Amino acid sequence: MNKPLLYSFLVALIGCSTIEKKSPGAFFAGEIVNPTSPFVVLFKDDIAIDSAKLDGDNRFSIQLDTVEEGLYHFDHSPELQYVYLEKGDSLMIRLNTEDFDETLIFSGKGEEINNFLVEFFLSTESEPAIVYSYSQLGPEEFSHILDSLKNIKVNDLNDLIMDGTLSDRATEMAKASIDYNYYIYKEKYPFWNRRKTGKGNIQELPNNFYDYRKEVDYNNKSLTYHRYYYNFMKTHFNNLSYMGCYTKCNDTHHDIVKNKLHFNQHKLKLIDSLVIEKNLRDNLFRNVAMDYLISVHDTHENNRIFLNDFHRFSGNNSHSAEIEAIYQGVNNLQPSNKLPNISVFNTDGTLVTLQEIAEKEKNAVFYFWSGTQRSNFQNILTRVAQLSENRPEFTFIGINCNTDVVRWQSLLSANQLDMDRQFRTDDFENLKNALVIGGLNKGIITKDGRIVNAFADLYSSF
Ligand SMILES: [Zn+2]
C-alpha cells in the first residue's frame, strides 16, 4: 500500500467515525415478546417525547433527531424501565413482558451502560432484605458489610471502564447508581437497628458515619429522575426530619409518631432549606403531601394547615392541581358521606355509579385490581377469597382498573369471579384521584350506602 493511499484511507476512516460521533440524534428500537400494550412511549423525565406503535412482528423503532444525553425511560404499559441515551447511540432492546426486567437485553451502540444499569437494578432488588438482616450489628460492622457489598459493584464498573466503552457521563450515571443505592442503607440504619434489636432508642453513631453526606448533590439535574438518587432523597429527608424533631424539637419517639402534622411540616422546611433543583423540589414536596394526605388521615383542620405550608414553600409546584384534587378527595371520603359521583361499567357494558352499587348492599367492601399486574392480581384475588370466607357479612366488589374489556372478561371467567360483583373503569386517573387510591391494597368499606372507612387496607384492616 503506498503512503498517499494509506493516508486517504485513514482520513476516510477518521472522517467516518467523526461523522458518527457528531450525529446529534439517537435510534431506539426493539422487539417486545407478549406485548401488554400496542405502544412503546419514550420519556425524558416526566415528559413523553416520542412513541411508536408495535408492528405485526411486535417490533418498534424510534428515531430521535436530537438527543439530550442522559437518563430516559420507556413505558410499555403497565411496566417501564430506564434507558440511557447519548448522541449517536443506536440501541436495540428485546424483552418478554412475562418477566419484563429479567428478560430485558440491550444491544448495539450504547449497550454497555444500559446492560450495566439493568443488571445493577436486578441485583439490588433482593438486597434490602439481606442488608436488613445485618442491621442489628453495630454501626462500624454494618458499614463494613455495606462497603464489601458496594465494592463488588464498584469492581464490576471498573472492569467496564477499563474496556473503554463508557463515556464520562455514562460512568458518572453508573457511579451515582452505586453510591446512592448504598447511601440509602446508611440513612435507614438507625431505624432498622432500633427495630431489629428491639431497643427503645436510636443507636449512637460514630462521627464519621454520615461522612458521605458531604458528597450528596442536591442540585443535580441529570439525577432528578434517577431511581436510587430519588429514593435516597426520600429516605434522607425522613431521617433528617426524624432526627431534627428528636434533637432540636425535643420530641420523643411517641410525639413524632403521634403528631404527624408537625413531623411533615418539619420535613417541608428541611426540603426547602436544602434542595435547589426545581423538579427535585417539586417531586419531594409532592411526595410529602401525598404521604401525609393519603396515609395519615388527619383532621380536616390539620390537612388545611399542612396544605397552607405546602403552598408557602412550594407556591409554583407543578403538581399543585393534583395535590388539591387529593385534598378534595380526602375531604369527600369522610365517614358517613356518600361515595363520589363516579360511574363504572358492569359486565353487560352498562354504566352504574359506585353509589348505586353501594346502596344495594348492607356491608360492602370495594377493592381494586389491574389485570396487567399479574402478581398483584393473584395476591388480591387470594386475599379477597380468604376474606369472603372469614367475613361473610361483607359483599366484596371488585373494580378493575384499565384492563381492556376482552381481557377483563376472560380473566373474570378464568378465575370464576361473580359477574354481578365485578366492574371496570377505563378512566383510572379520575377514579384514582376521586377515591384517593395510593396503592392497590386499598379497600373502601360502606354500610347502607354510606362510607365507613374509605382508607381501609385489605391486609391490615380486617
Ligand atoms: Zn420537629
Residues whose N, C-alpha, C, O or C-beta is under 5 A from the ligand:
A	BS01	ZN	G244 C245 C249 H262 H266
